[in-house]
């Protein structure tokens, strides 16, 4: 856009690089993107297998996320429906139009009304898919795209995120590498979500839902259908 170009032009003028310096800076950025170097990996997340999943669950629950684990994708709909009943929420949600979520078989829950697409201000519950989970901090990596609208994880008061356990990594750097290998190029946005939204700005008291969902449910899925398995 014209406004964006005007802002960037002012920033370039303020930096004051010569044309040669600007070309060299752009080349350095290109090299960094082509061959990224990971930072030091914290030891806490460097566990494997079941220990890594257990660490993710422990860290996610420590920041007030709800976590459920199911053995296969087909149990996702019943788990979602049960969670809504548990919190006295309507059996209604908006779901990311992702093939993996479509394959879960939500028709098995005839009382659960599902709309595919992005969220709007009237949606109370959103369901999306995580690109990765980071065991180090119990964090979700959410990559935007046509099949994963980012509003699903921010606008509804209850956010539900499906996460295959095979997509849990120890550290942030490992999840970035996973995303590069899966997409080839960065998506428009990548969001990291650690627990439900909260703030301590109101009377020095923790309030949930001030800037986003007040509830976060993470559903870990152990086995995916063969066409979605990566390993």
N, C-alpha and C positions, 0 to 999 in steps of 0.2 A: 504494500500500500504506500501511498505518497507520504503519509504521516510516519510510517516506519522508516522509510528511506531518509526522511528529513532528520529523524532522531539519530540514525546511524551516521549520517554525514556530519552532524555536529560532534558526535563522539570521535570520529576520525580526525576532525579538525582540532579538537582539544588535545588528542594524543600527539599530534604533530609529527607523524612519521613521513619520511620521504617516500616516493614511489618504490624505490628499491627496498627500503625497510618494510614497507607494507607487503610487498611481494614475499620477502623472506619470512615475515610473521605468518602469512597465510600458508606458506609451505610447511612451517613447523607445526601448525595446527593440523594440516593434512596428514603429516607423518604420524602425529600423535593419535589421530583417529584411525589410521590404517594399521598401526601396531601399538595398541594401548598397553601400558605397563601397569600391572596391579600394584597397589600399595601394600604395606605390611598387613598380613592377615592376622586378626586377633586369635589367640589360641582357643578362646571359649567356643568358637563355632567349628573348630577343626576336629569334629567327630564324624563317624560314618554310620550308615545304616540306621537301625532302629534308634540308636543313641541320638542321632541328628533329629529324627522326628520327635523324640521325647523332649529334646531341648527346645525345639520350635514351640511345641505345645506349652511347655512350662513358661517360656518367656511371653508368649501371647496371652496366656491366662493371667500373668502377673500384671498386665496393663489393661485388664478388664475385658478382654475379648472372650467370647464364648467359642469353644472348640468342640466339634463332634467329629468322629472318625467312622467311616463306613468302609466295608470291604470291597465294594464294587459300585460303579457309577449308577446302576439301577436303583440303589437305595437312597440316592440324593433327594428325589421328590418327597418320599415319605419323611425323611429327616427334616426337610424344609417345612413341610406341613405341620409336623409335630412341634417344631420350634415356634411357629406362629400361634398354635393353640396354647402353648406354654405361656406365651406373653399376651394372651388375649387379643391377638391381632387378627384382622380379617384374612380369610383364605384368598388372598389376592396379591399378585406381585407383577413387576415388570422385569423381564429377563433379557440379558444380552443375546443377540441373535447369532450365537456361536454354535457351530456344528456339534461340538462336544456336549454342550448343554442340551441341544435338541435330541441327542442320542440317549439322554438320561431317561426318557420315557415319562414325561410329566402327565401324560394321559392316564397313568396309573392312579392318579389322585383326582378323581372327577369333581370333587368339591373345591379344588384349588384352581382359581382363575389365573391364567398366565397370559400376559401380553408381551410380545417380543419387540424390542426397540430401546430407545433411550428413555430416561426418566423425565417426568414433568412435576410441577409443584403439587399435584394431587396424589402422587404415588407415595405410599407409606413404606413399601418394601421393594428393594432392588436386589437382583441376583446377577452376579457377574463371575468371571473366571480370572484367576491370578496368573500372571506370567511366571512367577516364582515365589517361593517363601524363603525367608532368611532366618535361619535358626539362631544366629548370634543375638538377635533382638526380638524375635517373634514378629517380624515385619513382613507385610505383603508387598510385592512388586506388581503394579498394575500398569499395563501398557495399553495406550489408547489405540483405537482403530475402528473401522466400520462394524466389526463383529464384537467390539468391546467398548461401547460408549462410556466415556469417563464419568458422566453425570450419575450413572447407576451407583457409584460408590460414594457420592457426596450429597446428592439431593434428598433421597428418601431418609427418613429417620431410622430405619432399620436396613442395614446393609448386610447381605449374605454373599460370601465369596467361596467358590469352589476351588480347591487346590489339590491337584494330584500329589501324593506324597513323593513321587519320583522327581518332582520339580522343587523339592526343598534343598537349598544349598546352605553351606556353613556361613558364608560371609557375603557382603554386598558385591565385592569384586567378582565372585563366582557367578552371581546372578546376572551381573552385567554381561559377562562372557556368554552365558546361556542365551541372553536376549540377542546378542550380536549374531550368534550362530543360527538362531531361529529365524531372525528377520533380515539379516544382512545389512540393514541400515536402521538407525534409530527411528522409532515412531514419532508422531507429532508431540506426544508427551508421555512421560513416565512418572507415575506417582508412587510414593512409598507410604503405606498406611500401617501405623503401629497402634492398635487398639482403637476404640471409638473416640469420637471428637470430645475434647474436654478443654476447659479453661479455668484458671484460678484468678482471673481479673475481676470477678464480681464478688466484692466483699471478702476477698482472700479465701474463698471457698470453692472447692472443685465442683464445677457444673458440667454435666455431660450434654452433648448435642448443641453446643453454642455455635459451632462453625461447621457442622456436618452431622453424620449419623450418631445417635445416642446409643445405638446397639450395633455390635459387629459380631456376626456369626461366621466362623471359618469352618467349612466342611472339608475334611481331609478324605481324599478318595484313594484307596490303596490300589485297586485294579481298574484299568481302563479297557474298553473294547480294543481289539487288536489293531484296528485302523488308526487309533490315537496313541498307541504306545511308541515311545521314542527310544527305549532301550531294549 
